[in-house]
Amino acid sequence: MTSPSGQPSAPVGANAVTIKNFAFAPATLTVKAGTKVTWSNTDPDAHTVTSKQGSGGPLQSTALATNDAYSYTFTQPGSYAYYCTIHPFMTATVVVTA
């Protein structure tokens, strides 16, 4: 895949979340069970992808520096709320369907 400038660009798909401007985009992502979701940090600040406290969720990334990525494969249907532990106002959800 190439950008309009002819340079290679990162693939963008239905299973990608971009961390940009202190937000997760999209804020709600819906995928089928068995899908690997990848979060990519494009901000100059570090961020995490962490399941909300008390949710029992599986997401536990380390701090992602600029251009770092974290992936997780969702195997069970459900709604997975997550946030950035460094910037708790950053929240989002992955909805997994059967």
C-alpha positions as CSV (number, residue, x, y, z in Angstrom):
1,M,0.0,0.0,0.0
2,T,1.3,3.4,-0.8
3,S,0.3,6.9,0.2
4,P,-0.5,9.7,-2.4
5,S,3.2,10.7,-2.1
6,G,4.2,7.2,-3.3
7,Q,5.7,6.3,0.1
8,P,4.8,3.1,1.8
9,S,2.1,3.6,4.4
10,A,0.9,1.5,7.3
11,P,-2.1,-0.7,6.5
12,V,-5.4,0.7,7.9
13,G,-8.1,-1.8,8.5
14,A,-11.2,-2.5,10.4
15,N,-9.0,-4.0,13.2
16,A,-6.8,-1.0,13.8
17,V,-7.0,1.7,16.5
18,T,-4.9,4.9,16.2
19,I,-3.8,6.8,19.3
20,K,-3.6,10.4,18.2
21,N,-4.3,13.8,19.9
22,F,-4.8,12.0,23.3
23,A,-7.7,9.9,22.0
24,F,-8.3,6.4,20.7
25,A,-9.8,6.4,17.2
26,P,-12.2,4.9,16.7
27,A,-13.7,5.3,20.2
28,T,-15.8,2.2,19.6
29,L,-14.5,-0.7,17.4
30,T,-16.6,-3.7,16.5
31,V,-14.9,-6.9,15.4
32,K,-15.7,-10.6,15.2
33,A,-14.3,-13.1,17.7
34,G,-10.9,-14.3,16.6
35,T,-9.8,-10.9,15.3
36,K,-6.5,-9.4,16.3
37,V,-6.7,-5.7,17.0
38,T,-3.6,-3.5,16.8
39,W,-3.3,-0.1,18.6
40,S,-0.6,2.3,17.2
41,N,0.6,5.3,19.1
42,T,1.2,8.3,16.9
43,D,1.3,10.8,19.8
44,P,4.6,12.3,21.1
45,D,3.6,11.1,24.6
46,A,3.5,7.6,25.9
47,H,0.1,5.8,26.3
48,T,-1.2,2.5,27.5
49,V,-4.0,0.2,26.4
50,T,-5.4,-1.1,29.7
51,S,-8.7,-2.8,30.5
52,K,-10.9,-0.7,32.9
53,Q,-10.4,-1.6,36.5
54,G,-12.9,-4.2,37.8
55,S,-13.8,-5.3,34.3
56,G,-11.6,-8.4,34.3
57,G,-10.6,-7.4,30.8
58,P,-7.5,-8.8,29.1
59,L,-5.8,-5.6,27.9
60,Q,-2.5,-4.8,29.6
61,S,0.0,-3.0,27.4
62,T,3.2,-1.5,28.6
63,A,3.7,2.2,27.9
64,L,3.7,2.7,24.2
65,A,6.2,5.3,23.0
66,T,5.7,7.2,19.7
67,N,5.3,4.7,16.8
68,D,5.0,1.7,19.1
69,A,2.1,-0.8,18.7
70,Y,0.3,-3.3,20.9
71,S,-1.9,-6.1,19.6
72,Y,-4.4,-8.4,21.2
73,T,-6.6,-11.2,19.7
74,F,-10.1,-11.2,21.0
75,T,-11.5,-14.7,21.3
76,Q,-14.7,-14.2,23.3
77,P,-17.7,-12.1,22.4
78,G,-18.4,-9.1,24.7
79,S,-17.7,-5.5,25.3
80,Y,-14.2,-4.6,26.4
81,A,-13.8,-1.1,27.9
82,Y,-10.3,0.2,28.1
83,Y,-8.3,3.4,28.9
84,C,-4.8,4.9,29.1
85,T,-3.5,4.6,32.7
86,I,-1.2,7.6,32.1
87,H,-4.1,9.7,30.8
88,P,-7.3,8.3,32.4
89,F,-9.6,10.6,30.4
90,M,-8.7,8.6,27.3
91,T,-11.3,5.8,27.1
92,A,-12.6,3.6,24.3
93,T,-14.4,0.2,23.8
94,V,-13.9,-2.9,21.6
95,V,-17.1,-4.8,21.0
96,V,-16.6,-8.4,20.0
97,T,-19.4,-10.2,18.2
98,A,-19.7,-14.0,17.6
